Amino acid sequence: MAGAMGHRFAELIARYEVPGAALAYLHDGQVHEFAAGVLNADTGVEATPDSLFQIGSVTKVWTATMLMQHVEAGTFTLDTPVAEVLPEFRVADEEVTKTVTIRHLLSHTSGIDGDLFLDTGRGDDCVERYVEACADLVQNHPLGVTQSYCNSGFTIAGRILEKLDGKVWDAVLRERVIEPLGLTHTCTLPEEVLRHRAAIGHLDGKAAPVWGLMRSAGPAGLICARPADVVAFGRAHLEGGLLENPQAMWEPQIEIPNPHTLGKQWGIGWILDEWDGHRVISHGGNTIGQHAMLWVVPDTGTVVAVVANGGHSGSFTRAVATELFAELDGITVPPTLGPPETPVEADAARYAGVYERAGARITIGAREGGLNLLMEATGALAQLQEPVELALVPVDDVTFVGRREGDPDWLSAVFYDLPDGSPYVHLGARATPKVS
């Protein structure tokens, strides 16, 4: 299997136009590692199994794990209000400021507008300063009523760790996770990453103009690691080493309104799904031209981490998972949702309008047989993200799919109403309210 996967891995990189990638997986107690391609298209430096890639939002599970260590130690509970452990915490809604809990943060149900990417400098106070800026964040949705991906909530969670441990988040991570697991190729700061072979992201086939995100995003997405270190982290959630009861993080907290993108439910940090009757816990991450995925299958003990630095990276990592899990565990990975074989009629015009949240504006227009979608990034990362235009076709009355030209996979959007009747679209793991 090892030799075949090494050859197949390189073939998949070529198929999905990925500059470079690396893979590690745990199966039957053994860790296997592979790499192919280049870390930087400009320099031609080869990717190796020990190369560091940005794992992006997979970092969130690491931050959630450290908070769960405090829960197990009795420092607080998941239902402790954030303001109780972080008295200076504020958001625009006074009631949410008082009542939002750690559980809300770790399950993406706080409703706090989640895509505030704010550069607060490289100093050790950057996370503290970021949390101060959250005082102006409005609600994307009412507290606890739905799920919407919230980067801001995890930076706030990181600040809780800093306050309790008396150290910057990077140091807390080192003491609570990196050193206990003996990880040798896991870093957060660029000056640490420079000690290793490291990937740069690629956008439209060219090296990205910016290597990484601002330091304030640390607790939400700044870990750089080799896949074997990421596998060791996933393995600790099966075999112990970080938590007495890691299974507590697998308990469903909220149904994901669009179950066709990442999974059906969110747990504590982890995304929860089921493939072929097997529970799967996972998380993905995207930074500036880099992408990572971590999958853990508890009942087989298989852990897989894949990282890539550009191209059709999401389709690539899914293709790797599809082939690898079929070979290792006989598990069929569900295909990405696409259009139905027989066209479906839907009352699409009712969804036309503008939907907006921090970081994104989505304009939906009616057309014959479906919808047109224009998604524009706003805020600090807008210059790095081109607008996305899609023709959406209905799968059912509330679910639509579209595909960008040249992309192998379809994107899905689900339209739904909150209990109070407010209309939303769920796209890319985020709930976006209709504003006009």
C-alpha positions as CSV (number, residue, x, y, z in Angstrom):
1,M,0.0,0.0,0.0
2,A,2.7,2.5,0.9
3,G,4.5,2.3,-2.4
4,A,1.2,2.5,-4.4
5,M,0.1,5.5,-2.4
6,G,3.4,7.3,-3.0
7,H,3.0,7.0,-6.7
8,R,-0.8,7.8,-6.6
9,F,-0.2,10.8,-4.4
10,A,2.1,12.4,-7.1
11,E,-0.5,11.6,-9.8
12,L,-3.3,13.3,-7.8
13,I,-1.1,16.4,-7.3
14,A,-0.7,16.7,-11.1
15,R,-4.4,16.1,-11.7
16,Y,-5.5,18.8,-9.3
17,E,-2.7,21.3,-10.3
18,V,-1.4,21.4,-6.7
19,P,2.2,22.8,-6.6
20,G,3.2,20.6,-3.6
21,A,1.6,18.5,-0.9
22,A,2.3,16.1,2.0
23,L,0.4,13.3,3.6
24,A,0.7,11.3,6.8
25,Y,-1.6,8.6,8.1
26,L,-1.9,6.3,11.0
27,H,-3.2,2.8,10.3
28,D,-2.8,-0.4,12.3
29,G,-0.5,1.5,14.7
30,Q,1.9,2.6,12.0
31,V,2.5,6.1,10.7
32,H,3.2,6.4,6.9
33,E,4.4,9.7,5.3
34,F,4.5,10.9,1.7
35,A,5.3,14.2,-0.1
36,A,5.5,15.3,-3.7
37,G,5.8,18.5,-5.7
38,V,7.4,21.8,-4.7
39,L,7.1,24.1,-1.7
40,N,7.5,27.2,-3.8
41,A,6.9,27.4,-7.6
42,D,9.4,30.2,-7.9
43,T,12.3,28.4,-6.2
44,G,11.5,24.8,-7.0
45,V,12.4,23.5,-3.5
46,E,10.9,20.0,-3.2
47,A,8.2,19.2,-0.7
48,T,9.3,16.5,1.8
49,P,7.4,14.7,4.6
50,D,9.1,17.0,7.2
51,S,8.1,20.2,5.4
52,L,5.9,22.6,7.3
53,F,2.6,23.7,5.8
54,Q,0.0,26.1,7.3
55,I,-2.8,24.0,8.7
56,G,-5.1,27.0,9.1
57,S,-8.3,26.4,11.0
58,V,-7.3,22.9,12.1
59,T,-5.7,25.0,14.8
60,K,-9.1,25.6,16.2
61,V,-9.3,22.0,17.5
62,W,-5.9,22.5,19.3
63,T,-7.3,25.7,21.0
64,A,-10.5,23.9,21.9
65,T,-8.5,21.0,23.3
66,M,-6.5,23.3,25.6
67,L,-9.8,24.8,26.9
68,M,-11.1,21.4,27.5
69,Q,-8.0,20.7,29.6
70,H,-9.2,23.5,31.9
71,V,-12.7,22.1,31.9
72,E,-11.4,18.7,33.1
73,A,-9.3,20.5,35.7
74,G,-12.4,22.2,37.0
75,T,-11.3,25.8,36.2
76,F,-14.7,26.4,34.5
77,T,-17.4,24.5,32.6
78,L,-18.4,24.7,29.0
79,D,-21.5,26.7,30.1
80,T,-19.5,29.3,32.0
81,P,-20.1,32.8,30.5
82,V,-17.0,34.1,28.7
83,A,-17.3,37.4,30.7
84,E,-16.8,35.4,33.9
85,V,-13.3,34.3,33.0
86,L,-12.6,37.3,30.8
87,P,-14.2,40.3,32.5
88,E,-12.9,42.8,29.9
89,F,-14.7,40.9,27.0
90,R,-17.3,43.0,25.1
91,V,-19.3,42.7,21.9
92,A,-21.8,45.2,20.6
93,D,-24.8,43.3,22.0
94,E,-24.8,43.9,25.8
95,E,-26.9,40.8,26.5
96,V,-24.6,38.6,24.4
97,T,-21.6,40.1,26.2
98,K,-23.1,38.8,29.5
99,T,-24.4,35.4,28.4
100,V,-22.3,34.0,25.6
101,T,-20.5,30.9,26.9
102,I,-17.4,29.0,26.2
103,R,-19.6,26.2,24.6
104,H,-21.0,28.8,22.2
105,L,-17.4,29.9,21.1
106,L,-16.2,26.3,20.6
107,S,-19.3,25.2,18.6
108,H,-19.6,28.2,16.4
109,T,-23.0,29.1,17.8
110,S,-22.2,32.5,19.4
111,G,-23.6,34.5,16.5
112,I,-20.7,36.9,16.8
113,D,-19.8,38.2,13.4
114,G,-16.9,35.9,12.8
115,D,-14.6,37.1,10.1
116,L,-12.9,40.1,11.6
117,F,-9.3,39.8,10.3
118,L,-7.6,42.6,12.1
119,D,-3.8,43.1,12.3
120,T,-3.0,44.2,15.8
121,G,0.7,44.0,15.4
122,R,3.4,41.4,16.1
123,G,3.6,42.2,19.8
124,D,2.7,39.7,22.6
125,D,-0.4,41.8,23.3
126,C,-1.8,41.2,19.8
127,V,-4.6,38.8,20.9
128,E,-5.5,41.0,23.8
129,R,-5.8,44.0,21.5
130,Y,-7.9,41.9,19.0
131,V,-10.3,41.1,21.8
132,E,-10.6,44.7,22.7
133,A,-11.6,45.5,19.1
134,C,-14.4,42.8,19.3
135,A,-16.4,45.4,21.3
136,D,-17.7,46.6,18.0
137,L,-18.8,43.2,16.6
138,V,-22.5,42.9,15.9
139,Q,-24.5,39.7,15.9
140,N,-24.5,37.6,12.7
141,H,-27.4,35.7,14.2
142,P,-29.1,35.5,17.7
143,L,-27.1,33.6,20.3
144,G,-27.3,29.8,20.0
145,V,-30.0,29.6,17.3
146,T,-27.9,28.3,14.4
147,Q,-24.3,27.6,13.4
148,S,-22.0,30.0,11.6
149,Y,-18.3,29.7,11.4
150,C,-16.6,32.1,13.8
151,N,-12.9,32.9,13.6
152,S,-13.4,35.8,16.0
153,G,-14.8,33.4,18.7
154,F,-11.6,31.3,18.6
155,T,-9.3,34.3,19.0
156,I,-11.4,35.2,22.0
157,A,-11.0,31.6,23.2
158,G,-7.3,32.0,22.8
159,R,-7.3,35.1,25.0
160,I,-9.1,33.1,27.7
161,L,-6.1,30.7,27.7
162,E,-3.7,33.6,27.8
163,K,-5.5,35.1,30.8
164,L,-5.7,31.8,32.7
165,D,-2.1,30.6,32.0
166,G,-0.4,33.9,32.2
167,K,1.4,33.4,28.9
168,V,0.9,34.3,25.2
169,W,-1.2,31.7,23.3
170,D,1.9,30.5,21.4
171,A,3.6,29.6,24.7
172,V,0.4,28.0,26.1
173,L,0.2,25.8,22.9
174,R,3.8,24.8,23.4
175,E,3.4,23.8,27.0
176,R,0.0,22.1,26.8
177,V,0.2,20.3,23.4
178,I,3.5,20.5,21.5
179,E,5.8,19.5,24.3
180,P,3.6,16.8,25.9
181,L,3.2,15.1,22.5
182,G,6.9,15.5,21.6
183,L,6.1,17.3,18.4
184,T,9.3,18.5,16.7
185,H,7.9,20.1,13.6
186,T,5.0,22.3,14.9
187,C,5.4,26.1,15.1
188,T,3.3,29.3,15.1
189,L,5.6,32.2,14.4
190,P,7.4,32.8,11.1
191,E,10.8,33.1,12.8
192,E,10.3,29.6,14.1
193,V,9.0,28.2,10.8
194,L,12.2,29.5,9.1
195,R,14.2,26.8,11.0
196,H,12.5,24.2,8.8
197,R,11.6,23.6,5.2
198,A,8.3,25.5,4.7
199,A,5.7,25.9,2.0
200,I,4.3,29.1,0.6
201,G,0.8,29.3,-0.7
202,H,-0.1,29.7,-4.3
203,L,-3.0,31.7,-5.8
204,D,-3.8,31.2,-9.5
205,G,-0.6,29.2,-9.9
206,K,1.7,31.9,-8.6
207,A,3.3,32.2,-5.2
208,A,1.0,34.2,-2.9
209,P,2.1,37.9,-2.3
210,V,1.7,37.3,1.5
211,W,3.1,34.3,3.3
212,G,0.7,34.1,6.3
213,L,-2.1,35.7,8.3
214,M,-1.6,38.3,11.0
215,R,-0.5,37.1,14.4
216,S,-3.8,38.0,16.1
217,A,-5.4,35.1,14.1
218,G,-3.1,32.7,16.0
219,P,-5.7,30.8,18.2
220,A,-8.0,30.5,15.1
221,G,-5.5,29.4,12.5
222,L,-1.8,30.0,12.7
223,I,-0.2,26.6,13.4
224,C,2.4,25.4,10.8
225,A,3.2,21.7,11.0
226,R,4.3,18.6,9.1
227,P,1.4,16.1,8.6
228,A,3.0,13.5,11.0
229,D,2.7,16.0,13.8
230,V,-0.9,16.7,13.0
231,V,-1.5,12.9,12.9
232,A,0.1,12.7,16.4
233,F,-2.4,15.3,17.6
234,G,-5.3,13.4,16.1
235,R,-4.0,10.1,17.6
236,A,-4.0,11.7,21.1
237,H,-7.7,12.2,20.7
238,L,-8.1,8.5,20.3
239,E,-5.5,7.0,22.6
240,G,-5.0,9.8,25.2
241,G,-2.1,12.1,26.1
242,L,-3.9,15.4,26.2
243,L,-7.4,14.8,27.8
244,E,-8.8,12.2,30.1
245,N,-12.0,12.1,28.1
246,P,-11.4,13.4,24.5
247,Q,-14.7,11.8,23.5
248,A,-16.5,14.7,25.2
249,M,-15.4,16.9,22.3
250,W,-17.2,14.5,19.8
251,E,-20.7,15.1,21.3
252,P,-23.0,16.9,18.8
253,Q,-23.7,20.5,19.8
254,I,-25.6,21.8,16.8
255,E,-26.8,20.6,13.4
256,I,-25.0,22.3,10.5
257,P,-27.7,23.9,8.3
258,N,-25.8,23.0,5.2
259,P,-24.6,19.4,5.8
260,H,-23.1,19.1,2.3
261,T,-19.9,21.0,2.8
262,L,-18.0,19.8,5.9
263,G,-20.2,17.5,7.9
264,K,-23.6,17.1,9.6
265,Q,-22.9,18.5,13.0
266,W,-20.5,20.5,15.1
267,G,-19.0,19.2,18.3
268,I,-16.6,21.0,20.6
269,G,-14.0,22.1,18.1
270,W,-14.5,19.1,15.9
271,I,-16.7,18.7,12.8
272,L,-18.8,15.5,13.1
273,D,-20.0,13.3,10.2
274,E,-20.7,9.7,9.3
275,W,-19.3,7.8,6.4
276,D,-20.6,4.3,5.6
277,G,-21.8,3.9,9.1
278,H,-18.5,5.1,10.7
279,R,-18.3,8.1,12.9
280,V,-15.8,10.6,11.5
281,I,-14.4,13.6,13.3
282,S,-12.5,16.2,11.3
283,H,-11.4,19.7,10.6
284,G,-10.1,21.6,7.7
285,G,-8.1,24.8,7.3
286,N,-7.5,27.4,4.6
287,T,-5.0,30.3,4.7
288,I,-3.5,32.3,1.9
289,G,-3.1,29.7,-0.8
290,Q,-2.7,26.8,1.6
291,H,-5.1,24.1,2.7
292,A,-5.1,21.3,5.2
293,M,-7.4,18.5,6.3
294,L,-7.4,16.2,9.4
295,W,-9.7,13.2,9.6
296,V,-10.1,10.7,12.5
297,V,-12.1,7.5,12.4
298,P,-12.5,6.4,16.0
299,D,-13.7,2.8,15.4
300,T,-10.9,1.9,13.0
301,G,-8.2,4.0,14.7
302,T,-7.2,5.6,11.3
303,V,-6.0,9.2,11.3
304,V,-5.2,11.1,8.1
305,A,-3.6,14.5,7.6
306,V,-3.1,16.1,4.2
307,V,-1.7,19.5,3.4
308,A,-1.4,21.4,0.1
309,N,-0.2,24.7,-1.1
310,G,-2.4,25.7,-4.0
311,G,-4.3,24.5,-7.0
312,H,-7.7,22.8,-6.6
313,S,-6.6,21.8,-3.1
314,G,-10.0,21.1,-1.6
315,S,-10.8,18.7,-4.4
316,F,-7.3,17.2,-4.1
317,T,-7.5,16.4,-0.4
318,R,-11.0,14.9,-0.8
319,A,-9.7,12.7,-3.7
320,V,-6.8,11.5,-1.4
321,A,-9.3,10.7,1.4
322,T,-11.6,8.9,-1.0
323,E,-8.9,6.6,-2.2
324,L,-7.1,6.2,1.0
325,F,-10.1,5.3,3.3
326,A,-11.4,2.9,0.7
327,E,-8.0,1.1,0.7
328,L,-7.3,1.2,4.4
329,D,-10.7,0.7,6.0
330,G,-13.1,-0.2,3.1
331,I,-15.0,3.1,3.8
332,T,-16.7,5.0,1.0
333,V,-16.3,8.7,1.4
334,P,-19.6,10.4,0.3
335,P,-19.2,12.3,-3.0
336,T,-19.6,16.1,-3.1
337,L,-23.2,17.1,-3.7
338,G,-23.8,17.9,-7.4
339,P,-26.8,18.7,-9.5
340,P,-29.6,16.1,-9.8
341,E,-29.7,13.9,-12.9
342,T,-33.3,15.2,-13.5
343,P,-33.7,19.0,-13.3
344,V,-35.7,20.1,-10.2
345,E,-38.1,23.0,-10.3
346,A,-37.9,25.4,-7.3
347,D,-39.3,28.7,-6.3
348,A,-35.8,30.3,-6.6
349,A,-36.8,33.9,-7.0
350,R,-37.8,34.3,-3.4
351,Y,-34.2,34.0,-2.4
352,A,-33.0,36.9,-4.5
353,G,-31.4,39.8,-2.6
354,V,-28.3,40.8,-0.7
355,Y,-26.9,38.8,2.1
356,E,-24.1,40.3,4.2
357,R,-21.8,39.6,7.2
358,A,-18.4,40.7,8.3
359,G,-16.0,39.8,5.6
360,A,-18.5,39.0,2.8
361,R,-21.3,40.3,0.7
362,I,-23.4,37.9,-1.3
363,T,-25.7,39.1,-4.0
364,I,-28.3,36.6,-5.2
365,G,-30.2,37.1,-8.4
366,A,-33.0,35.1,-10.0
367,R,-32.5,33.5,-13.5
368,E,-34.4,31.0,-15.5
369,G,-33.8,27.5,-14.0
370,G,-32.0,28.8,-10.8
371,L,-30.0,31.6,-9.3
372,N,-26.9,33.7,-10.0
373,L,-24.6,34.3,-7.0
374,L,-21.9,36.9,-6.7
375,M,-19.7,36.6,-3.5
376,E,-17.4,39.5,-2.7
377,A,-14.8,39.5,0.1
378,T,-14.7,42.6,2.2
379,G,-12.3,43.7,4.9
380,A,-8.6,43.0,5.4
381,L,-8.4,40.1,3.1
382,A,-10.5,41.5,0.2
383,Q,-7.4,42.2,-2.0
384,L,-6.3,38.6,-1.8
385,Q,-9.7,37.1,-2.8
386,E,-11.2,37.5,-6.2
387,P,-15.0,37.8,-6.4
388,V,-16.8,34.5,-7.0
389,E,-19.6,34.2,-9.5
390,L,-21.7,31.1,-9.8
391,A,-24.8,29.9,-11.6
392,L,-26.7,28.0,-9.0
393,V,-29.1,25.1,-9.9
394,P,-31.6,23.6,-7.5
395,V,-31.2,20.2,-5.9
396,D,-34.4,20.7,-3.9
397,D,-36.5,23.6,-2.8
398,V,-33.8,25.0,-0.5
399,T,-30.5,23.5,-1.7
400,F,-28.6,24.8,-4.7
401,V,-25.2,23.9,-6.2
402,G,-22.8,25.8,-8.4
403,R,-19.4,25.3,-9.8
404,R,-16.7,27.8,-10.9
405,E,-15.3,27.4,-14.3
406,G,-12.4,25.0,-14.2
407,D,-13.2,23.7,-10.7
408,P,-13.8,19.9,-10.3
409,D,-16.2,20.1,-7.4
410,W,-19.5,21.8,-6.7
411,L,-20.3,24.3,-4.0
412,S,-23.6,24.1,-2.1
413,A,-25.8,26.7,-0.7
414,V,-28.8,26.1,1.6
415,F,-31.5,28.8,2.2
416,Y,-33.3,28.6,5.5
417,D,-35.2,30.7,8.0
418,L,-34.3,31.1,11.7
419,P,-37.1,30.4,14.3
420,D,-38.0,34.1,14.1
421,G,-38.5,33.9,10.4
422,S,-35.3,35.8,9.4
423,P,-34.0,34.5,6.0
424,Y,-30.4,33.2,5.7
425,V,-28.1,31.5,3.3
426,H,-25.6,28.9,4.6
427,L,-22.6,28.8,2.3
428,G,-19.0,27.9,3.2
429,A,-19.9,26.9,6.7
430,R,-21.2,30.4,7.4
431,A,-24.7,31.7,8.0
432,T,-25.3,35.0,6.2
433,P,-28.4,37.1,6.8
434,K,-30.5,38.6,4.1
435,V,-30.2,42.4,4.5
436,S,-32.1,43.7,1.4
